[in-house]
Amino acid sequence: MLAMLIDAARRRPRGMLWLQPRENEAPLGAWRDEKDEAWREAPLRCDHLGPWLIGLRLSGRRLWLWPDSGDAASLRRLRKALRSLP
């Protein structure tokens, strides 16, 4: 069990998510792994939007955003933007 947890932690995606809100449309999503990398547009889907945990699918990868994934104001804005996703 410990080996599975260590392996999952090693493979967990790390990077930065960027959302561009748009009027009357779903926001555009982009991702980059490193600070110096260029942003890559990526299809984004939210399949869990709770008060503490946000579950995303980004280009087929599973991302979980926890309360410590960003500051409270940024996560609040993200939740608001994600509500507009189809």
C-alpha positions in Angstrom: 0.0 0.0 0.0 2.8 2.4 0.9 4.5 1.7 -2.4 1.3 2.6 -4.3 1.0 5.9 -2.5 4.6 6.8 -3.2 4.1 5.9 -6.9 0.9 8.0 -7.1 2.6 11.0 -5.5 5.5 10.8 -7.9 3.2 10.7 -11.0 0.9 13.4 -9.8 0.8 16.3 -12.3 2.4 19.6 -11.2 2.1 22.8 -13.0 0.0 25.8 -13.5 -3.6 26.1 -14.8 -4.8 29.2 -16.6 -8.4 29.9 -17.4 -9.6 32.7 -19.6 -13.2 33.6 -18.8 -15.4 34.4 -21.9 -18.8 36.0 -22.2 -21.6 33.5 -22.7 -19.1 30.7 -23.4 -17.1 28.2 -21.4 -13.7 29.5 -20.3 -10.6 28.5 -22.2 -8.2 26.3 -20.4 -4.4 26.2 -20.7 -1.7 24.3 -18.8 2.1 24.5 -18.4 4.4 22.2 -16.4 7.2 24.6 -15.7 7.2 28.4 -15.2 9.4 29.0 -18.3 7.2 26.8 -20.6 4.7 28.2 -23.0 1.0 27.8 -22.2 -0.7 24.9 -24.0 -4.4 25.1 -24.6 -6.1 22.0 -23.2 -9.7 20.7 -23.1 -10.9 21.1 -19.6 -13.8 19.4 -17.8 -14.9 19.7 -14.2 -16.5 16.5 -12.8 -16.3 17.5 -9.1 -16.9 20.9 -7.7 -17.1 20.9 -3.9 -16.5 23.5 -1.2 -13.0 22.0 -0.5 -12.1 19.8 -3.4 -12.2 20.5 -7.2 -11.8 17.5 -9.6 -10.7 18.3 -13.1 -9.9 16.4 -16.3 -7.4 18.3 -18.4 -6.3 16.7 -21.7 -7.2 13.3 -20.2 -5.2 13.8 -17.0 -6.9 13.8 -13.6 -6.2 16.8 -11.4 -7.4 17.3 -7.9 -7.2 20.9 -6.5 -7.1 21.0 -2.7 -7.6 24.1 -0.5 -3.8 24.6 -0.5 -3.6 24.5 -4.3 -4.0 28.3 -4.4 -5.1 31.3 -2.3 -8.8 31.5 -1.3 -9.7 34.3 -3.6 -8.2 32.5 -6.7 -9.9 29.2 -5.9 -13.2 31.1 -5.4 -12.8 32.7 -8.9 -11.9 29.3 -10.3 -15.1 27.7 -8.9 -17.2 30.6 -10.3 -15.6 30.1 -13.8 -16.0 26.3 -13.6 -19.7 26.6 -13.0 -20.0 27.9 -16.6 -18.4 24.8 -18.1 -20.8 22.6 -20.1 
